């Protein structure tokens, strides 16, 4: 059996404080274990940055946050040490969410990526931008409003771009029409284009299987694996959900990849053969927007069952070890810190719980926001960076 290995999507060694992209250094929610979690978190600083579900990303002493203020999308560089805004840049964006998308706000929803001295963003209407990380200078910008029949999905662009070998890769376009496109990070020149399906809301990961790199994600109606060097299809498996809400980021475990979506069984695909095959599926846990994390030999997540519940299951078989009682909110963003789950819920709480055992047994529940939290937190040396409805806060662990 060939083990599945995550490829680091960064171009240089990372320090412990770095959280440079969606779900951390390897896009898998893994963070260093904390020897001890305090009884209470200490508020370090808090600044108003605007609305949106985009998650903060950190490199060194800087955190970058992408948000909406009035009719503009704004990118800030903030000093982690004291909350000082180092620079701020913005561009006008007119966007009105329609129908069922209205409660989810006007974005942005995509998380920036920091790589090789640059920070890149994807706005809610599909505007792709690349800036100098040092001073915020705009290097290049792409808009796709005339490229496809639909410019962005129903809920707005939400996938988080990824960098591979000097190329920024983003899934752009909208319902029924779009493309996964690689751009030269320095110049913005197009390197390749995959146009077999439009975007979902899932963000890609890089894995290595059968001796080759694979870019894996959920598109609008499929699970796909693409060669990140040339954009060629490696394999594809049909999969979609109601409202075409393919939102979950793939999770690697050994020679398998775990996928899921709303009102659909969570399932694992074994990819150590020429044709990937389904290894297991579990209707006991279905996923809405939350992506599970691997915690040792367990897979822990947040299911839409029971009106929102944390759970842990066996990633080899899908069997559920435990599930909380429920009614915990609409969503949770998960980090694995050693053998602990760190879950930031849409109710403004951060829960720390061991993954082991036969029952849910939280050790700490911290109140970190009075408004909903839909952005993924960043766990760095200085503490936990949390973006709520309008504010970015550093919570210290002292």
NORZISUL-V623060 format. One record per residue. SS is DSSP state (a for helix, b for strand, c for the rest). PSI is psi in radians with two decimals (none if undefined). Layout:
((SS:PSI) (SS:PSI))
This chain:
((c:2.22) (c:2.18) (c:2.60) (c:2.23) (b:2.24) (b:2.35) (c:2.32) (c:2.22) (c:0.10) (c:2.77) (c:0.06) (c:2.83) (c:2.47) (c:2.54) (c:2.94) (c:-0.46) (c:-0.22) (c:2.37) (b:1.27) (c:0.05) (c:-3.10) (c:2.13) (c:0.36) (c:-3.01) (c:-0.72) (c:0.23) (c:0.53) (c:0.12) (c:0.22) (b:2.30) (b:2.84) (c:2.51) (c:2.54) (c:2.27) (c:-0.62) (c:2.39) (c:2.31) (c:2.88) (c:-0.58) (c:2.58) (c:2.56) (b:2.18) (b:2.07) (b:-1.07) (b:2.83) (b:2.31) (b:2.55) (b:2.19) (c:-0.23) (c:-3.13) (b:3.07) (c:2.83) (c:0.07) (c:2.43) (c:2.55) (c:2.52) (b:2.58) (b:2.49) (b:2.16) (c:-2.26) (c:0.26) (b:2.44) (b:2.39) (b:2.28) (b:2.32) (b:2.19) (b:3.14) (b:2.27) (b:2.03) (c:-2.15) (c:0.66) (b:2.58) (b:2.31) (b:2.39) (b:2.25) (b:2.56) (b:2.19) (b:2.41) (b:2.16) (c:-0.56) (c:-0.68) (c:0.03) (c:0.21) (c:2.35) (b:2.05) (b:-0.79) (b:2.84) (b:2.39) (b:2.66) (b:2.79) (b:2.61) (b:2.40) (c:2.09) (c:2.13) (c:2.27) (c:1.92) (c:2.47) (c:2.54) (a:-2.20) (a:-0.29) (a:-0.31) (a:-0.75) (a:-0.31) (a:0.05) (c:-3.05) (c:0.25) (c:-2.92) (c:2.85) (c:-0.32) (c:2.52) (c:2.38) (c:2.89) (b:2.35) (b:2.19) (b:2.31) (c:0.78) (c:0.23) (b:2.65) (b:2.23) (b:2.50) (b:2.70) (b:2.00) (c:2.96) (c:-0.44) (c:0.19) (c:0.29) (c:2.10) (b:2.18) (b:2.59) (b:2.20) (b:2.73) (b:2.23) (c:-0.52) (c:-0.76) (c:0.01) (c:0.06) (c:2.30) (b:2.15) (b:-0.79) (b:2.80) (b:2.45) (b:2.43) (c:2.48) (c:0.43) (c:-0.32) (c:0.08) (c:-0.46) (c:2.82) (c:-0.54) (c:2.30) (c:-0.57) (c:2.79) (c:3.02) (c:-0.76) (c:0.16) (c:2.81) (c:2.27) (c:-0.28) (c:2.60) (c:2.13) (c:2.81) (b:2.66) (b:2.34) (b:2.12) (c:0.84) (c:0.21) (b:2.34) (b:2.17) (b:2.20) (b:2.53) (b:1.96) (b:2.95) (b:-2.93) (b:-2.72) (c:2.12) (c:-0.01) (b:2.21) (b:-3.08) (b:2.55) (b:2.05) (b:2.41) (b:2.29) (b:2.48) (b:2.20) (c:-0.63) (c:-0.71) (c:-0.38) (c:0.03) (c:2.43) (b:2.29) (b:-0.74) (b:2.91) (b:2.28) (b:2.11) (c:0.65) (c:-0.16) (c:2.67) (c:3.05) (b:2.59) (c:-2.59) (c:0.06) (c:2.64) (c:2.41) (c:2.75) (b:2.85) (b:2.25) (b:2.91) (b:2.13) (b:2.43) (c:0.68) (c:0.24) (b:2.69) (b:2.49) (b:2.32) (b:2.01) (b:2.35) (b:3.09) (b:2.12) (b:-2.87) (c:-0.72) (c:0.27) (b:2.81) (b:2.26) (b:2.63) (b:2.18) (b:2.51) (c:2.02) (c:-0.16) (c:-0.57) (c:-0.06) (c:0.18) (c:2.55) (b:2.25) (b:-0.78) (b:2.83) (b:2.46) (b:2.17) (b:2.35) (c:2.27) (c:3.01) (c:2.94) (a:2.47) (a:0.27) (a:0.82) (c:0.98) (c:1.69) (c:-0.37) (c:2.32) (c:2.35) (c:2.56) (b:2.08) (b:2.46) (b:2.00) (c:-2.12) (c:0.40) (b:2.77) (b:2.34) (b:2.34) (b:2.90) (b:3.10) (b:2.95) (c:2.33) (c:0.34) (b:2.55) (b:2.50) (b:2.46) (b:2.76) (b:2.46) (b:2.23) (b:2.20) (c:0.44) (c:0.29) (c:2.91) (c:-0.67) (c:1.95) (c:2.49) (b:2.62) (b:2.20) (b:-0.68) (b:2.86) (b:2.62) (b:2.02) (c:-0.08) (c:-0.46) (c:2.17) (c:2.57) (c:2.45) (c:-1.54) (c:-0.23) (c:2.38) (c:2.29) (c:2.94) (b:2.59) (b:2.20) (b:1.68) (c:-2.14) (c:0.38) (b:2.72) (b:2.09) (b:2.47) (b:-2.95) (b:1.99) (b:2.67) (c:-0.18) (a:2.68) (a:0.47) (a:0.67) (c:1.86) (b:2.49) (b:2.63) (b:2.83) (b:2.41) (b:2.90) (c:2.01) (c:-0.17) (c:-0.53) (c:-0.35) (c:-0.09) (c:2.39) (b:2.20) (b:-0.82) (b:2.80) (b:2.41) (c:2.98) (c:-0.52) (c:-2.97) (c:0.78) (c:0.05) (c:-3.12) (c:-0.42) (c:2.78) (b:2.52) (b:2.17) (b:2.48) (b:2.49) (b:2.04) (b:1.68) (c:-2.21) (c:0.29) (b:2.54) (b:2.32) (b:1.96) (b:2.07) (b:2.07) (b:2.81) (c:-0.17) (c:0.07) (c:0.36) (b:2.65) (b:2.15) (b:2.31) (b:2.15) (b:2.49) (b:2.56) (c:-0.39) (c:-3.11) (c:-3.12) (c:0.03) (c:2.71) (c:2.18) (c:1.38) (b:2.45) (b:-0.61) (b:2.49) (b:1.98) (b:2.38) (b:2.03) (c:-0.11) (c:2.58) (c:-0.10) (c:2.90) (c:2.55) (c:1.99) (c:-0.11) (c:2.50) (c:2.27) (c:2.81) (b:2.13) (b:1.95) (b:3.07) (c:-0.67) (c:-0.30) (b:-2.58) (b:2.12) (b:2.11) (b:2.21) (b:2.04) (c:-2.62) (c:-0.75) (c:-0.19) (b:2.64) (b:2.21) (b:2.42) (b:2.10) (b:2.08) (b:2.63) (c:1.43) (c:none))
